[in-house]
Amino acid sequence: MRSLAEQPLARFIEARLDEEAGSARRCDGDGCGEWSAHGHTVGFSQVDLAGFHPTIALHVAPYDPARVLREFRPSAAVHG
């Protein structure tokens, strides 16, 4: 039986997690604070961008690089 890391789906998931973590690191994810939605504005730590529909702002805010890295660490430990 192949190990989990040798299975195609596991390799695919690991590659996607690596891509997300790399992108988050390039955004200085560990030091950029938290992103948040406030009506038509998305707060990106030190800068607020207005003009979003509130639904879109709620969609964008969870892509906070710091959140991605927090979620990546436990996933990386599981996938070894």
N, CA, C and O of each residue as an XYZ file, in Angstrom:
320
protein
N       0.834     -1.186      0.000
C       0.000      0.000      0.000
C       0.881      1.252      0.000
O       1.877      1.318      0.720
N       0.507      2.238     -0.810
C       1.290      3.466     -0.895
C       0.998      4.363      0.303
O      -0.107      4.368      0.846
N       2.015      5.119      0.700
C       1.806      6.081      1.778
C       0.908      7.193      1.271
O       0.727      7.357      0.065
N       0.345      7.960      2.202
C      -0.551      9.064      1.839
C       0.139     10.051      0.907
O      -0.481     10.543     -0.036
N       1.414     10.347      1.154
C       2.152     11.314      0.346
C       2.365     10.831     -1.083
O       2.613     11.649     -1.969
N       2.275      9.530     -1.331
C       2.479      8.990     -2.670
C       1.197      8.982     -3.504
O       1.251      8.729     -4.708
N       0.073      9.250     -2.899
C      -1.199      9.199     -3.602
C      -1.424     10.498     -4.381
O      -1.118     11.583     -3.886
N      -1.959     10.384     -5.603
C      -2.135     11.576     -6.449
C      -2.971     12.682     -5.797
O      -2.608     13.853     -5.903
N      -4.058     12.353     -5.139
C      -4.893     13.381     -4.518
C      -4.129     14.094     -3.409
O      -4.207     15.317     -3.286
N      -3.396     13.342     -2.606
C      -2.619     13.956     -1.529
C      -1.549     14.887     -2.101
O      -1.311     15.965     -1.556
N      -0.908     14.481     -3.187
C       0.108     15.347     -3.815
C      -0.541     16.614     -4.371
O       0.022     17.704     -4.262
N      -1.727     16.468     -4.966
C      -2.440     17.617     -5.500
C      -2.792     18.600     -4.383
O      -2.549     19.800     -4.510
N      -3.361     18.095     -3.296
C      -3.749     18.955     -2.168
C      -2.526     19.630     -1.571
O      -2.557     20.822     -1.266
N      -1.449     18.874     -1.404
C      -0.223     19.449     -0.850
C       0.319     20.560     -1.752
O       0.781     21.589     -1.258
N       0.263     20.357     -3.061
C       0.735     21.386     -3.986
C      -0.119     22.648     -3.890
O       0.424     23.752     -3.930
N      -1.439     22.517     -3.763
C      -2.308     23.691     -3.639
C      -2.044     24.417     -2.321
O      -2.014     25.647     -2.289
N      -1.854     23.668     -1.239
C      -1.543     24.295      0.052
C      -0.215     25.039     -0.019
O      -0.085     26.141      0.514
N       0.766     24.435     -0.678
C       2.064     25.101     -0.844
C       1.913     26.404     -1.634
O       2.535     27.411     -1.296
N       1.083     26.383     -2.689
C       0.850     27.598     -3.478
C       0.211     28.688     -2.633
O       0.640     29.841     -2.677
N      -0.813     28.332     -1.864
C      -1.486     29.326     -1.022
C      -0.548     29.886      0.031
O      -0.532     31.093      0.274
N       0.234     29.017      0.657
C       1.168     29.479      1.689
C       2.235     30.381      1.078
O       2.600     31.395      1.673
N       2.735     30.026     -0.097
C       3.737     30.855     -0.759
C       3.199     32.227     -1.103
O       3.874     33.237     -0.906
N       1.983     32.262     -1.616
C       1.352     33.542     -1.941
C       1.156     34.379     -0.682
O       1.410     35.584     -0.687
N       0.709     33.746      0.387
C       0.498     34.464      1.647
C       1.817     35.007      2.192
O       1.865     36.125      2.705
N       2.877     34.225      2.082
C       4.188     34.698      2.563
C       4.658     35.897      1.754
O       5.240     36.828      2.310
N       4.415     35.885      0.455
C       4.819     37.021     -0.394
C       4.046     38.281     -0.020
O       4.507     39.390     -0.289
N       2.884     38.123      0.593
C       2.098     39.276      1.056
C       2.488     39.684      2.468
O       1.806     40.496      3.092
N       3.586     39.123      2.977
C       4.040     39.404      4.337
C       2.964     38.997      5.338
O       2.646     39.742      6.265
N       2.407     37.797      5.136
C       1.292     37.312      5.925
C       1.516     37.273      7.420
O       0.561     37.441      8.178
N       2.732     37.061      7.872
C       2.949     36.969      9.311
C       2.916     38.323     10.013
O       2.792     38.370     11.236
N       3.024     39.411      9.278
C       3.084     40.695      9.957
C       2.104     41.730      9.454
O       2.226     42.908      9.790
N       1.132     41.315      8.653
C       0.273     42.339      8.051
C      -1.052     42.511      8.769
O      -1.937     43.182      8.237
N      -1.230     41.943      9.941
C      -2.475     42.120     10.675
C      -3.603     41.296     10.087
O      -3.362     40.363      9.321
N      -4.831     41.635     10.441
C      -5.977     40.885      9.945
C      -6.786     41.724      8.978
O      -6.942     42.931      9.162
N      -7.293     41.082      7.956
C      -8.181     41.727      7.020
C      -9.590     41.620      7.578
O      -9.925     40.639      8.242
N     -10.412     42.617      7.312
C     -11.784     42.588      7.814
C     -12.707     43.336      6.860
O     -12.273     44.205      6.103
N     -13.975     42.985      6.912
C     -14.979     43.629      6.079
C     -15.815     44.560      6.934
O     -16.235     44.201      8.034
N     -16.057     45.768      6.417
C     -16.882     46.769      7.090
C     -17.791     47.398      6.047
O     -17.444     48.419      5.454
N     -18.945     46.797      5.820
C     -19.860     47.327      4.802
C     -19.247     47.277      3.425
O     -18.976     46.193      2.908
N     -19.017     48.451      2.807
C     -18.463     48.534      1.459
C     -16.937     48.612      1.462
O     -16.330     48.863      0.421
N     -16.312     48.400      2.623
C     -14.864     48.561      2.767
C     -14.229     47.272      3.262
O     -14.781     46.575      4.113
N     -13.057     46.968      2.713
C     -12.247     45.869      3.238
C     -11.032     46.505      3.891
O     -10.303     47.269      3.259
N     -10.818     46.182      5.164
C      -9.663     46.692      5.885
C      -8.490     45.738      5.691
O      -8.554     44.574      6.088
N      -7.420     46.238      5.077
C      -6.209     45.456      4.863
C      -5.132     45.986      5.803
O      -4.154     46.581      5.351
N      -5.299     45.779      7.072
C      -4.347     46.218      8.096
C      -4.187     47.726      8.106
O      -4.915     48.427      8.808
N      -3.233     48.229      7.327
C      -2.905     49.637      7.387
C      -3.669     50.458      6.350
O      -3.611     51.688      6.374
N      -4.388     49.788      5.436
C      -5.087     50.474      4.351
C      -6.511     49.940      4.270
O      -6.732     48.735      4.391
N      -7.464     50.822      4.068
C      -8.843     50.423      3.825
C      -9.188     50.724      2.374
O      -8.923     51.820      1.880
N      -9.776     49.757      1.702
C     -10.224     49.957      0.333
C     -11.738     49.959      0.310
O     -12.375     48.987      0.716
N     -12.307     51.044     -0.161
C     -13.759     51.177     -0.231
C     -14.245     50.837     -1.632
O     -13.450     50.676     -2.558
N     -15.554     50.731     -1.772
C     -16.158     50.528     -3.077
C     -16.582     49.103     -3.352
O     -17.095     48.816     -4.434
N     -16.384     48.200     -2.404
C     -16.829     46.820     -2.577
C     -18.307     46.720     -2.209
O     -18.775     47.410     -1.304
N     -19.030     45.870     -2.905
C     -20.367     45.507     -2.433
C     -20.143     44.753     -1.119
O     -19.188     43.980     -1.034
N     -20.974     44.940     -0.094
C     -20.750     44.272      1.189
C     -20.572     42.755      1.077
O     -19.790     42.168      1.825
N     -21.287     42.120      0.153
C     -21.134     40.672     -0.018
C     -19.741     40.331     -0.515
O     -19.149     39.342     -0.081
N     -19.213     41.141     -1.423
C     -17.861     40.907     -1.938
C     -16.832     41.188     -0.846
O     -15.852     40.454     -0.716
N     -17.043     42.227     -0.075
C     -16.117     42.524      1.032
C     -16.046     41.348      2.001
O     -14.966     40.990      2.471
N     -17.192     40.753      2.296
C     -17.202     39.580      3.184
C     -16.499     38.388      2.550
O     -15.951     37.544      3.260
N     -16.508     38.309      1.230
C     -15.812     37.233      0.527
C     -14.297     37.464      0.511
O     -13.523     36.522      0.674
N     -13.883     38.703      0.317
C     -12.460     39.033      0.190
C     -11.742     38.932      1.534
O     -10.632     38.403      1.594
N     -12.337     39.418      2.590
C     -11.666     39.508      3.889
C     -11.093     38.178      4.380
O     -10.005     38.196      4.955
N     -11.745     37.027      4.197
C     -11.159     35.772      4.686
C      -9.888     35.333      3.965
O      -9.229     34.390      4.402
N      -9.534     36.006      2.863
C      -8.305     35.640      2.168
C      -7.079     36.309      2.782
O      -6.026     36.396      2.152
N      -7.226     36.771      3.990
C      -6.154     37.355      4.783
C      -4.942     36.421      4.779
O      -5.062     35.272      5.204
N      -3.771     36.886      4.307
C      -2.596     36.019      4.281
C      -2.253     35.415      5.640
O      -1.824     34.263      5.708
N      -2.430     36.155      6.703
C      -2.133     35.609      8.035
C      -3.060     34.442      8.351
O      -2.629     33.468      8.968
N      -4.324     34.519      7.941
C      -5.258     33.420      8.165
C      -4.846     32.208      7.348
O      -4.882     31.084      7.847
N      -4.457     32.421      6.101
C      -4.019     31.307      5.256
C      -2.842     30.589      5.901
O      -2.808     29.359      5.943
N      -1.876     31.355      6.404
C      -0.707     30.727      7.027
C      -1.073     29.999      8.315
O      -0.510     28.943      8.602
N      -2.009     30.543      9.099
C      -2.454     29.843     10.310
C      -3.084     28.503      9.951
O      -2.856     27.503     10.632
N      -3.875     28.482      8.881
C      -4.519     27.243      8.466
C      -3.547     26.302      7.774
O      -3.714     25.084      7.843
N      -2.529     26.849      7.104
C      -1.562     26.018      6.400
C      -0.707     25.205      7.371
O      -0.424     24.034      7.114
N      -0.301     25.803      8.463
C       0.601     25.108      9.390
C       0.046     23.784      9.880
O       0.751     22.778      9.807
N      -1.210     23.732     10.387
C      -1.737     22.431     10.822
C      -1.901     21.457      9.652
O      -1.674     20.258      9.820
N      -2.292     21.949      8.469
C      -2.446     21.075      7.305
C      -1.099     20.506      6.882
O      -1.002     19.332      6.527
N      -0.074     21.325      6.918
C       1.250     20.863      6.536
C       1.742     19.772      7.478
O       2.395     18.823      7.043
N       1.433     19.901      8.771
C       1.853     18.893      9.732
C       1.167     17.552      9.454
O       1.781     16.498      9.613
N      -0.092     17.590      9.042
C      -0.839     16.365      8.748
C      -0.283     15.695      7.504
O      -0.155     14.472      7.454
N       0.051     16.506      6.491
C       0.513     15.953      5.234
C       2.015     15.655      5.223
O       2.546     15.101      4.260
N       2.686     16.035      6.313
C       4.056     15.674      6.531
C       5.071     16.343      5.733
O       6.260     16.065      5.886
